[in-house]
Amino acid sequence: MATVTAPTPRLALPALLKHRATHKLLLLALAAAILVPLANAHWASGTWPHALTVDLTKPLTSASDWVMDNRDTHPLFLYFFGYISNAVVLSVRLVYLALLAAGWPGVTALTALVAWRVAGVRLALGTAAAFLACGLLGMWVPTMQTLALMVVAVLASVVVGVVLGLAAGLSDRLDRALRPVLDTMQVLPAFAYLLPVVLVFGIGVPAAVLATVVYAAPPMARLTALGLRGADPEVLEAVESLGATARQRLLTARIPLARKELLLGLNQAIMMALSMAVIASVIGAGGLGDRVYQALASVDVGAALAAGIPIVLLAVVLDRVTAAAGEGHGRSAPVQWAYAAVATVAAALAARLLGHLDWPASWTLNIAEPVNRAVDWMTAHLYSGVPYVGGTADWAGHFTTWILDPVRDGLQWLPWWSVLLIVATLAWLIGTWRTALTAVLAMAAIGVLGVWEPSLDTLSQVLAAVAVTLVLGFATGIAAARSDRFERALRPFLDVFQTMPQFVYLIPVVALFGVGRAPAVAAAVVYALPAVVRITAQGLRQVDPAALESARSLGATGRQQLWQVQLPLARRSLLLAVNQGVVLVLAVVIIGGLVGGGALGYNVTFGLAQGDLATGLVAGAAIVCLGLVLDRVTQPTQRRAKKGA
């Protein structure tokens, strides 16, 4: 036996040395051996050296002061931004007045008929019930305000997104130029969009709409470009052989072939616009978001929930209708749409003649009081009164003391050069040297901006939330992939949680956990969990059935099939789940600054509240850099993924 097993260690070392990851680690060790002593000699302190920071306070403050001084007199504001602002206000007002003129019967009939023609009777009934529920909750007028802002913002987002998508889809050079811009727009947190537009347009609807357009246009642009580039080459060659011009090929072949991607882009633009329209309530957008924000400010959970439910209903309805349109369901003849339009007009006229355009006040349900009574009971019995196991306040305190504080203190204790070295190692192992260079430069930029410690505080919250999200998400996703019944039971909950805007997640966590970093982490976990569960379950279900059959034929148990076949073959999906979990967690951790999350989220919120452009923009730029770092260390590059290493 000894003669058989003895050569194994001698053969393992050469094989290990030939591995690509070993070569990378050896090169990094060599670079660290040279650079770390030099860095330690010049900057012995573990914190980021003050000599390597750039103070942007003065130039940003000067720019902010110039805008404030010239906003009412400079031609740029009077004849360009002023016209844009007026056009936005006029458009939103026209849509809002049209909705009020149609009355609740007309709006309900219109939305139900559209859903019927697109997706069938079942969704039409659900749509009508959703809008009637908005009225029953006493939120009809705020719902119409949000819907009017949504219509204008989505139309503008679609126009901007399609134009950018056409440019990127038809030109490789423009695609390369637009990619980093779109990346930045998607990673930048929603709050960071608000400060510049408020500075230029002031508090109100124009700033809210334009911030929403900037936030919602990138997915439309990306999916438009994807659809144009993915058009069937044989169809394009056939159209070209018939003598069609470039414009004719675009209009008759490329765009029709990209219909599914275009409608998916519309779906994503609508969902992101609704999320942003709620967040934009802090700058005067009005509507449902303003009700949620005001209720959160006074910790009135009942009022916040009464406004939050219509937001969720709107999100679910819009998601279902646009998703059904993307799948091609319910295509109707023009005459059927004409009948639907006539029915809508008839309902609106009947309501006007009967004097019932406004939702009757006697038809409303006050859920705020019973909800607040339930919250009071939860506070008394769950918040701090659960015997033996402790209440939710105790859990939040223990989570902060045992997890958040040690992780934050550990990250801030590490020397700054060791953090850069760790980032470089992780990014290079999972990607290429370009990936590692990008991640290191982004992390170094955080230090240069002078927000090293708050960024590490934010990073500690993200890491803790991601760890909890992945444990729960992978376990739930595996269970959903292995049981059709469990997957069907879970689907409605995932649908609701995935369509709920970020802002709404703060309502229950404030009631259960109070304020602080732990509630921000809890909201981030709930927000990111559905995406991780869906991607994990889908990846496991798409594993090659032949591989599973081979494992069964060899006598593998269900557990062995999972650990030795499904999970290894679903590696790319699992890494994508990690990546999406990180990005989604970061978005909500930043919003958690509203409920005591602190760190970069607090800086962004403080900058917005005080009109402090320097604090807000520097924190926003640091968040973009942090998001870029986390993206690079959790998602393999395409070339790396193809090699399967």
N, C-alpha and C positions, 0 to 999 in steps of 0.2 A: 504493500500500500504506500510505503514511503517513497518508493521509486516512481510511483505514478503521480503523486501530488507534489513532489518537491519542485519540478520545473515551473509550476504555475506562478509563483511570485516573480521568478526571473523573467517570465514572458509578459507579465502584466505591466511592468515598468516601461519597457519600450513602447508597448501599445498605448499607454497613457501619455507618453511624451509625444506621440504622433497625433494626438487629438488636437483639434483646432482650438478648443477652449483652453487647453494647457499652454499652447503658444501665446495666446492672448494674456493669460495670467502671468506668464514669465515676462512678457514685454512690459506689462503694467508694473510688476515688481521691480524691474530694472529702472523704469521711469521714476517710480516712487523712491527708490534708493538714491537717486540723483537729486530729485527736486525737493523731497521732504526736508532733508537737512538744510538746504538753502532757504526754504520758506521758514523753517523753525528758527534759523539764525537771524533772519531779518524781522520776523514777527513772532515772537515767542508766545504771545497770548493766544489762547484758543479761539477767542472771538474774532470776527472779521476785522481786519486792520482798518483803522480809520483813514489811513493814508490811501487806501484803495477804494474809497467811497467818493461818489460825486453828488454834491448837494444841488438838487434841481428846484429847491424851494424858491429861490429868487427869480429865475427865468419863468417858472410856471406862474408864480404870483404876479409878475409883471405882465404876462400874457393875459391872465385873468382880469387884472385891473384895466388893461387896454380894451378888452372886450366890453367890460362893464361901462367904461367911459364913452365908448363909441357905438354902443348898440342902438342908440336912438338917433344918431346923426350920420354915421358913416354910410356912404353909398352902397357898400357891400351888404350891409344889413337892411337898408331901406329898400333897395331894388332887387335883391336876390333872396336873402334869407327871409325878408319880410313878405315877399310874394309867395314863397313856399309855405310860410306859416299861415298866411291868409287862405291859400288854396286848401291846406289841410283842415283848417277850421271850417271852411265853407263845405267841404266834402263830408266831414263828419256830421255837421249840422243837418245837411240835406238828407243823409241816410237816417239820422235819428228822427227827423220830422216825418219822413216817409214811414218809418216803423210805427210812430205814434198815430199817423193818419190811418194806417191799416188797422190799428187797434189789436187787442189781444186775439180776437177771433181770426182776423186776417193773417196775422203773423203765424199763429198756430196752424192755420190751414195751409199757408204757403210752405212752411217747413215740413209739415207732414206729407204734403203732395210731392214735394221734391224728393223726400226720402222714399216715398212709395214708387215713384218712377225710376229711382236709381237702384233701390235694394229690395223692394217688395213691401207687402202689407205689414209684416211683423215689425220692421224697423219704422215704418210710418206710424204705427200705434205707439211705439216706444218714444218716437220724437214728439208726438203730440202730448204724451204723458209727461215728458221732461219739461216742455214749455208750460204746461198747466201747473206742474209742481213749482216752477219758478214763481208763478202768480200766487199759488196757495201759501208760499212762504213769505209773501209780502215783498218780493224782490222784482216785480215786473219792470218797473221803471229803471232801476239799476241794471237789470239784465239787458234792456234795450240800449242803455248807454254803452255798456260793454260790447254789445253786438255791433253797434254802429261804429265804434272805434275799431273793432275787429275787421269789419268789412273793408274799411278804407286801408287799414294797415296790411291786410292780406293781399288785397289787389296791388298795392304798391310793392309789396315784397315779391309777389309773383312776377311783376313786370321787371323789377331789378334783377331778380334771380334768373329769369329766362334770358335776359340780355347778357348777363355774365356767363350763364351756362352755354349760350350759343357761341360766345367768343371762345370759351375754353374748349368746347366740343369740336369746333372747326379749326382751331389753331393750336398746335403743340406749344408754340412760343408763349401764347397768351395763357395756356393752361399752366405752364411752369411758373409764369409770373403771378397768376391769381392764386395758386395753391397756398403759398404762405400767408397771403392776405386772408383767405377763407379760413385757414387753420387758426389764425389769431382771432378772427371774429367769432369762431365757435368756442374757443377756449376762454376768451375773456368773459368774466362773470357778468350777469345781467346788470347788477348794480353799477358796474364800471361804465356802462353805456350811458347812464342817466346824467352823470355830472357834466360831460362836455355839451350834451344837447340842452341841458338846463342853462348852462352858461350862455349859449348862443340864442336860444329861443325863449328862455324864461320858463317859469312854472306854468303848466297847462297842457292842453290837448296836443298842440304841435310837437312839443318835446316828447310826449309819450308815444305818439304815432311814429315819429322818426326813429326813436330808440328801438321801437318794436320792429321796424323795417330792417334796421341794421342787424338785429338779432335773428330775425326769421328768414332773411334772404339767402344766407349761405347754403342751407340744405336744398333749397330750390335750385340754386346754381349748380351744386355738386351733382344732383340727380339728373338735371337737364343735360349736363356734359356727359354723364355716364350713359344716358339713353342714346345720345347722338353718336357717341363712340362705339356703342354696342350694337348698332344697327347691322342687320344681316348683310355681309359684303356681296352675296350673290344677288340679292334684290337690288342693291345699289348699282351693281354692274349691269343688270338687266335694264334698269331705268336709264343709265348712261348710254347704253347701246341703242336706245330708242331716240337719242339725240337731245335729251333733256339738258337744259342749262343747269348751272350750279344752284341757282335760286329755285328752279323747278324740282330738282332732286331734294332740296331741303324741305320744300313745302309738301311734296307729294310722296316722299319716301322716308326721309330721316325722321321728321317730326311725327308722322303717323306710326312709324315703327317704335318710337320712343314714348308712346302714349302711356304705357304702364309706369315708366319711371317719372314722367311728368306729373301724373296724378298722385304718385307716391310723394313726390316733392311738394305738391299742393297740400297733401295730408300733413307732412312734417312742418310745412310753413304755418299751417293753421294751428297746429298744436303748440309750436314755439311762440307764435304770436299771442295765443291766449295766455300762455304762461307769462310772457313779458307784459301783456296788458294788465295783468293782475299786479305784477311787481311795480309797473309804472304808476300805480296809484299813489306812490309816495311823492310823485312830482305833479299831482293834480290831474291824473287821468280820469278820476271819477269812476262811477259804476260800481260793480261788485267788488273790485279790488280795493276801492276806497273804504267800503263797508268792512271788509276783512281787516284792513290795516288799522282803522279806527278802533275796531273791537279788540284787536291784539294790543294796541297801545293802552287800553283800559283793562286788559285781561278779562274781557267779557266773552267767554268761550261760547256761550249760547248765541250771541249776535254774530260772532265770527263763523260759527257753523251754519247759521241761517243763510249767510252770504256765500259760504264755501260750497254748500250743496249745489246751488245753481251753477257754480263754476264747474264742478265735476260733471254735472248733467250736460252742460254745453260741450265740454270736452269729449265726453263719451259719444254724444250724438254726432258731432262734427267728425270725430275719428271714424265712426262706423259708416257714415254716408260717403266720405271721401275714399275710405278703404274699399267699399263696395263699388264705387265708380272706377277705381283703379283695377279691380278684378274683372271689370266689364259686365257686371250684372245690370239688369234692368234697362238696357238700351231701348229707347222709345222713339216712335215717330214724332215729327214736329207737331202733328195735329194733336197728339196726346198731351204734349207740353202746352199747347194752346188751350186745351180743355182745363188743364190744371190752373193756368193763369186766369181763365174766366171764373173758375170756382173760387179762387182766392179773392178776386175783385168782388164777387158776389157776397162772400162772407164779410168783407170789409164794409161794403155798402149797407148790408143788413145791420151790422153792428152800429154804423153811424146813424141810420134811420131810427133804430131802437134806443139810441143814446147809451150804448154799452161799449164804447171804445176803450175806456179806462177799466182796469181790473177792479171789480167791486171790492170795496173795503171789507164787506161782510164775509167775503169768501177767503179770508186769510187765516192761517194758523200761526199762532205765536209759539214757536218751539224754543225761543230763547230762555223763557222762565223755567220750563221743565229741564232743559239741558243744564242750565246753571245750578238747579237743585241737584241734578245728578253729579255735576262737577263738585259741588259742595260735599256731597256724600262721599265721592271718591277721595276728595282731599282729606276728609275726616277718617276714612276707613282704609284707603289704599295709599294715600300720599305718605302717611306716617303711622298708620294704625294697624298694620297687618301683624298679628302675633308671630313670634319665632323667626319668620323670614324677613321681617322688616318691610317698610313701605317703599314706594317708588322713589321717594326722596332719599331714603337710605341707600337704595340701589344706585341712584345717580351719584351720591356722595362717595360710595365705595368705588364706583367705576372711575370717578375723577381721581380719588386718592391712590388707588392701586394700579391703574392703567394709564390714564391720561397724564397725570403728573410725572410718573417715572419715565414715560416715553418722551415727554417734552424736555424734562431735565437731562435725560440721556443724550438727546439730540443736541441740545444747547451746550452740553459739557464737551462733546466731541470737538477737537480742533477743526477749524474751517477747512484746512487742506485735506483732512481725513474724510470729510463729507464729500468733497469733490472727487476724491479717489474712489469712494464707494459708488458714487453715481457713475463714474467712468467705467468701473468694473461691471456693474449690472447692465449698463447700456451696451457695452461692447460684447459681453457674453451673449446677450439676446439679439444683438444686431450687428452692425458693422462699425468700423472706426468713425465713419461720418456720424452715425447715430450717437456714439459716445462723445464725439466732439461737440455736437449740438447740445446734448444734455449737460455737459460740463460748462459750456459757455452760458447756457440759460441759468444754471445754478449760480455761476459766478456773477451774472448780471444782477441777481437778487442781492448779493453782498454789495456790489457797486452802488446799487440804489439806496443802500443804507437801511434796509429792513430785514437784515439777516435773522435776528432773534424772533420777531413776530412771524416770519415765514416758517421758521422751524416749529413754532407753536402751532401754526396752521397745519404743517406737515404731520405733526404728532396726532392731531385730530383726524386727519385723513387716513393715516395708517391704522389707527384704532378702529375707525368706522369701516374701513375696507376689510380688516381682519374679521370683524363680526359679520359683515355682509357676505363675505366669501364662505364662511362656515355655514351660515344659515342658507345662503343661496345654493351652494353646491349640494348640501344635504337635501334641500327641497327639490332641486332640479333633478337629482338622481332618483328620488322617489317618484316624481312626475314622469320621468322617462320609463320607469319600470312598471308603472300602473296607469292604465288608461282611465280608470275610474277616478283615481286621485287627480289626474291631470285635468279631467273635465270639471271636477269640483273646484279645482284651484283657479281655473281660467277666469271666471268672473271677477275674483278678487284681484288677480294680476291686471286685468283690463282696467279696473277702477283705479288702482294704485298707479298704473303706468300713465294714465291720462290725466291724473290730478296735477294741477300746477304746483310748482315748488313751494310757493308761499303758503298754501293750505296745510302743508305738513307741519307747520309750526303750531297750529291750533291744538291738536291733541297732546303734543309733547310738552307744551307750556302747562297744560292742565295736569299732566301726570308727573312731570319732573321739575316744574318751576323754571327758573332761568339759570343759565350757566353753560359751560362747555358740553356737559353730558347731554342736555336736551338737543343741542345742535348736532351732536353725533347721532343721537337716536333718530332725528328727522332725516339725516343723511342716509342712515341704514334703510329706513322704510322707503325712501325715494329710489335708492339704487337697487334694492332687492329684486323687484320684478324683472328688470332687464337681465340680471345675473341668472335668475331662475329660468327664464325663457331660453336664453342662449345655451345654458348648460343642458337643459332638457332636449332642445333641438339638436345640439351636437351629438348627444348620446344616441338619439333616435336615428340619426343619419349614418351611424357606423355601418360598414358593409355587412349585410346579413350573412354572407358567405363566411366571413371571419368568425362570427358568432356560432354559426352552424358547425364549423370545424372545431371550435372549442368544446361545444356540447358533445360532438362525436368522440372526443378524447376524454370525456368524463369530467369536464370542468364543472364545478358548482356555480351557482348564480353569483356568489361573491367573487370567485376566481375569474369568471367572465367579466365582471365589472372592473376589477383591479388590473387584470392582465391583458384584457382585450379592449373593452369600451373606453376606459379612461385614456390609455395611451393613444388610441386611434382618434379620439376626440380632442387631442391636445390643442389644436389650433382654435377650436371653439372655446375651450376652457380659458386659453390665453386672451381671447377676445372678450370673454365674460369678465376677466380680471381688469382688462383695459377699460371697458365700459363702466364697470363698477367704480374704478378710480375717478374717471371723469365726472360721473354723476355725483359721487360723494363730494368731490371738491366743490361742485356748484352749490350744494346745499350747505356745506360747512361755511361757505362765505356768507350766505344769507343768514346763517345762524348768528352772525354778528348782531342781528336785531334782538336776539333773545339771550344775549350774554356770552356768545361764543368767543368774543375777543379777537385778538391777533389781527390778521389782514382784513377779515370781515368787518371788524370794528372800525379799522382805518377807512375802509371804503364807505361805510355807513356814516361815520363822522364827517368825512370830506363832503358827502352829499348833503348832510343836514346843515353844515356850516358854510357851504359854498367854498370849501377849501380845495381848490383845484390841485395843489401840490400834493397834499396828503392823499386825496382820493385817487389821482392818476398814478402816483408812485405805487400805491398799494395795488391798483389794478394791473399795472405792468408787472409787478412781482407775482401776482396770481397767474398771469399769462405764462411767465417763465416757469413757475412751479408746475402748472398744468402741462407745459411742454416737457419738463423733466419726467414727470410721472407717466406721460404718454410714451416717451422713448424707452423707459425702463420696463414697460409692461406689454409692449406690442412689438413682435418681431417685424423686421423689414420684409418686404415681399421676397427679395432674393434669399434671405436667410430662411424664411418659411418654406420656400420651395425645396431647399436642400434637406429640410426635415431634421436638421441638427438640433 
